[in-house]
Amino acid sequence: MRISSAAITLLVAICFQTAASGSDLVPGVGVPAVGLDDALTEALDGNLGLQAAHYDRERAHSRIGEARAALLPGLTAAAGYTRYSDPNTVVPIHEAGVFPPLDDDIFEGVLSLQMPVFDWGRRRANLMAARAGADAATADLDKARQTTIATVSGLFIQARRLEDNLELVRGRIAALETRRKEIADLVGAGRAAPGDLSLLESSLDGMRADGLALESALREVGWSLAGWMGRETPVYPKRAPRPTMPGPPAELEDTTSPAIREAEAWLRRNRASAEAAKRAAMPELSAFATLRSRAGDELDFTEEWAVGFAVKVPLYTGGGLRSASQGARAAQLAADRRLAAARQDVLIGMEVATQRLQAAEDQLRLVRRSAAAKADAVAAQTELHEAGRLPLSTLLTEEYELLALKSRSAALRNDVRLARIEFHRTAGTLTRQLALDLVEGE
């Protein structure tokens, strides 16, 4: 069995081709392609989960105003009408021997001012809890932003990995089809066994199945990306290489992770809530002032005012205050443990990402060196084969090994990108511009 030198040249060219693809790999007709820059812009604006986190932050900030308002005087107005079965006094008796007018229809208006004087810091503790809740919501929004950036970037890296594999599969299919045509001619001439043709058909069907699986995976990536961008139709992640690679990763001591900031804020909130619950059993002193106006059927209103102080002391609540204090204390302890867990998770996550990054970079350096040496060996063996001094099977085996090294090199490049993305996401230093450098930097 002999294969023409044109087929060998085609296969070698495919092996040496850089694993890159363009818009012709869009899996499906009419699927719009979008670059990472535009995808991140749209995802940060249209992602539904991110929008929900934004509104959660607005709600948390509004609670600061509610807690602050509890420290200020409150002014209320009320009006009413009462009809009595028997005439009643329109105004109270203010002087002995002078009886006020009577009427069975009484109109009344009240203007009341309430002002807290002293509550043992309970309202201020509630204000501190509200501010800490707003900080937690802000950290949660930052975490949602970085998760969105990391996920969208990861989908682009995943698409690049699938494209690289699909590029190699299509090149392999093209080479196998060329060989199949030549083998078919040789079988027709009686110079090759029919089993060789069956073997090629089997290999072709297997490679075509692999290609279909890769195209299906690319379509799934398109749907996933559409969901993160807030769209209802699939999009295709289009690569746009950048000329520079990013700088070194952030330091391991960086503690700006949104997960840590959120856990710290929840600890402050629960600590303040525990203080407020503990002080709810204390007496509360407040001042008040009222202006009351009453009239009968003649609508001849008479006003009177009153000012004073009031002390509120909870004597018996059925154990409610005690239970609330115990629950707030337990919530504080739980928040403290969650903060410790968040710090541990961030530290371990950054260390694991660093280990993956270093391992991928070391492997990539060795694989590239191996691929370069293998390419020189294949070039020399091609000359030996053309001179009739090397069997074709040996040459094809070496070419397949070179193809595997090329595929592994492309995969390791993507592993380096993923490790960098994961490191900065865990550290809390992942930004839109940094993601562009990490994903598209060459």
N, C-alpha and C positions, 0 to 999 in steps of 0.2 A: 504494500500500500504506500503510495507516494502522494504528497501534497505539494502544490505549486509554491514557488517562492513568494508569490503575491499574497497568498493566505498567511504565510509566516510573517511577512512584512506588516500585514494588517494587524495581526495579533500582537506583535512587538510594539507597534505604534499605540495600540490601546493600553498596553501595560505601562508605557511611559507617559501616557496622557495624564495631566493633572486632574484629580478628581473634583471637577467643578462643573456646574450645570447652570443653564439659564432658564429663560421663561418658557422654552420649548418643553420643559418637564412639567408644566402645569397639568395636573391630573384632572382632566375634564374640560369641556368646552364652555367658554363664557365665564370662567372663574377669574375674578379680578386679582391681579398681583399687587401686593403692597410691601413697601420697604419697612425695615425695623423702625426708622425714625417716625414715619407716619403712623405705624401700628402703635407705638408707645404713646404718641400724642393722642390718638383716638381712644386708646384703652384707658389712659389716665383721665379722660374726659367723659367717656361713655360707659365705662364698666359699671354694672348695676351694683355690685358689692361695694365698690369704691364710693359710689354715690350714697349708698346707705350709711357707710362709715362717716361720710361728710355730714349727713343730717344728724347722725348720732352725736357728733361733736357740737353741732348747733344746739341740740337739745341739752347737752351737758352744760354749755355756756349759759343757756337761759336759766338754768337752775342756780347759777351764781347770783343772778338778779333776784330770784325768788328768796334766796337765803339772806341777801343783803337787805331786801325790803323788810324782813322781819325785825331788823334793828331800828327801823325808822318808825315815827308815829303813823298811826292809821286813822284816817278820817272817813266816817260813814254817815250817810243820811238815810232817814226812814220816814215814811208817812203812812198814816192809817186812818180808818174811819170805823167807828163802833156805834152800834145802835143798842141801847139798853132797854130792858123790859120796863124799868122804872127810871125816872130821871136820876142822873148822877151828877156829882160835882164836876164842873168844867175844869177848875183849877183847884189845887190843894188849899186847905185852910191855913192861912199864914198869920192870922191875928185872932186872939180870943174875942168872942162876941161878934165877929164879922164873918157871916156865913157866905161862901162863894155862890155864884149862880148855879142853877141846876138845869140840866137838859138831857133828853134821852138820845140825842144825836150829837156825838162828839168827834171832832176832827183833831188830829194830832200830827205834828211834825217834830222830828228829833234829829239834831246834828250832834254826832258823838266823836270825840277825839280820844284815842287810846295810845299810850306811849309806854314802851317797856323801860323800866328803870334799872332793875338788877335781876339777873337770872343765873348767877354763878357761871357765866360764860357759855351757857348752853347754846344760845343763838350763834355766838361766834364760832363755836365748834362746828355747828351745822354749816356755817359759811366756809370754814376751812375744808370740810368734807366736800362741799360743792366745788370748790376750786380744785381739789385733788381729783375729783371726778372728771372735771374738764381737762386736766392734764392727762388723765388716763385715756379719755376719748381722743385727744390730739395724738397721743402715742399710738393708739390703735389705728388712727387714720394714716399715720406715717408707715406703720407696719403693713397696712393694706396697700399703700402705694408701692412699697418696696416688693411686696409679694406679687403685685401686678407686673412690675417691671421685670422681676426675676422669672415669672411664669411665661410672659410673652417672649422674653429673651431665650428662655429654655426651649420654647416651641420653635423659634427660628433655628436654634442649634440642632434640635431634633430633625427639622426639615432638611438642614444641611447634611446631617448624617445619612438620612434616607436618600437624598439626592446623590451623594457620593456612591452609595451602594448601588443605586439604580443606574448610575453612569457606568459602573464596572459591569453590572449584569447585562446592560444593553450592548456594551462592547463585546462581552463574551458571546452573546447571542449572535451578533454580526459575524464573529469569527467562526462560530460553529456552523452557521448557515452557509458560509463560503466553503467550509470543508465538506459539508453535506452534499453540496452540488458536485464537488469534485469526486467525492466517494461514490455518488450515484452514477457518474459517468464511468468510473472505474469498475463498478459492479456490473453495469451494462456491457462493458467490454470484457467481462470475465477476469479482470485483474485484481479484484478485491472481493472479500467474502461478504455475503448479505448481512451477516451478524454485525459487521462494522457499521453498516448503515443503520441498523436497528439501535445500536449503541448510541450513535449520534442523535437519532430521533429521541431516545430516552433522555439524553443530556439536554437537548433543546427544550423538551417539554418541562423538565425540571427547572431550567433557567427561566422559562416563560412564567411558570408558576411563582417563582421567586419575584419576578418583575411585577406580576399582578399584586402580590402581597405588599410589595413596597409602594406601589401606586395607591393601594387601599389605605395604607398607613399614612401616606401623604395627604389623602383626602380627609382622614380623621384629624390630622394636624390642622388642616384648613378650617374644619368645623370648630375645633377647640379654640383656635385663634379668633374666629369670628365671635365666639361667646365672650371671650375676654375683652374684645373690642366693642361689645354691645351691639353687634350685628346679628341678623337672623339668616344670613346667607353666607356660605363659605368664602374664604379668601385664601390666597396663596402667598406664603412668605417668600418674598423676593430678596435675594442677597445683594448687598452693595458693598463690596470690600473697601476698607479704608486703608490709607498708606502706613499708618503707625500702629504699634501695639501699645497697650496700656502699661503704666508704670508698675512698680512693685505693689503688692497688696498692703492694706492697712496693718497697723501694728496690732498684735494680739491683745494688748492692754486696752484697746479701744472699748469703752463702755457706753457708746451712744446707741446701742441696739434699742429699737422701739419696744421690743419685748421686755427688756429690763426697765425702761422708763415707764412702761405701762404697769408693770408689777410694783415698782416703787410708788407710783401714784395711787394704786389701789391700796397699798399698805398705809399711806398717809390718810386716805379717805376712811378706811376702816378704823384707824386709830382715832381720828377725829369723831367718827360716829360713836365709838365706844365711850369717849369722853362725854359726848352729848347725852348718851343713854344713862351714864352714871349720874349726871347732874340733873336729870329729869325728876329725880326724887327730892330735889332741894326746893325750898320755898321760892316763889317768884313774886317780885314787887313790880307793880305797874302804876302809872298815873292815868287819870282820866279827866275829861271835861265834857259836859253835855250842855246843849242849848235846846230847851223843849218849848214848843208853842202849841197851845190848845185853844179850841173854840167850839161853840155850840152852833145852833142853826143860824144865828145871826152872823157867823163868821167873824166875830170880833176877837181876833187872836190875842192871846196874852202869853208873853215869853217869860221864861225863868231859866237861869243857868245854875250849874253846879260843878264843882271841881273836887278832886279827892285822890286818895291812894287806895290801892287794893292789894292784898296779899293772898296768894293762892298757894295752898299747902296740900299736896296729895297725901291723904291719910290711908286710904285703902283702895287698891286697884285690882284686887284679886290675884296678885302675883304677876301682873302684866309688866310692871316696871322692872322687877327682878329678872324675869325671863328675857326682856329686851336687853338688859345689861349683859346677861350671860351670853346671849346670841351675838351681840356686838363684839364681846371679848373673843368669842370663838372665831368670828369672822376676821378679827385682827390677827389672831394666831395663824389662821389659814393663809391670809395674805402674806404674812412673813415667810411661811414655808414656800409659797408660790414664788416669791422673790428669790429665795435661795435656789429653787429649782430652775428659774429662768436664767440666773447667772451661770448655773452649772451647764444648762443646755447650750447657752451661747458660747461658753468657753470650750465645751466639748465639740460643738458644731464647727467652730473656727479651727480647732486643732485638726479635726477630721478632714475638713476642706483643705487645709494646708498640706496634710499628708497626701491627700489625693492629688493635689496640684504638683507637689514635688515628685511623686511617683510617676505621674503622667508626663511631666517634662523630662525626667530622666529616661523613661521608656521611649519617648518620642525622639530624643537625641540619639539613642542607640539604634532605633529602628531606621531612622533616616540614614545613619552611617551604614547600616546593613543593606538598605535598599540601594545606596550609591555603589557599594561594592558588588552587590548582586547585578546591578545594571551593567557594570564593566564586565563581569563574568559572562552575562548573557550576550553582550556584543561580541566578545571573543569566541564564544561557542557558536554564535551564528556564522561567523567566518569559517570555523571548522566544519560546520554542517554543509555550508555551500561548497566547501572543498571536498566533501564526501568523507570526512574523517570523523564525523560524530553522528550517531543515530538521531532521527527526528524525535523519537520518544524521549530521549534524554534532554533535548533542547526544549521540548514542550513542558517537561517537568520543571526545568529551571525557570521558564517563563511564568508558569503558574505560581511558583514560589515568589517571584518578583511581584506578580499581581497581588498576592496575599500581603506582602510587605507594604505595597502601596495602599491597600485597603486599611491595613492596621495603622499606617502613618496618618491617614485621613481621620480615622476614628480617634486616635490619640490627640490630634489637634482639637477636635471637638470636646474631648474629655478635659483638656486644659481650660477651654472656655467655660465649660460647665462648672469646673472646680472654682474658678475665679468668681463666677456669678454667685455661687453658693456661699463662698467665703464672705463676700461683701454684703450679701443679703443677711447672713447671720450676724455680721458685725454691725449692721445698720448703716453702712456707708455706700450702699448702692444707689446711684443716681441715674437719671435718664442718659446723660452724656457719658457716664462711665460705662453703662450697659452698651451703648453704641460702640465704644472703643473695645470692650471685651468681646463682643460678638462679631463685629465686622472688621476688627483690626487684623492685619495679615503680618 
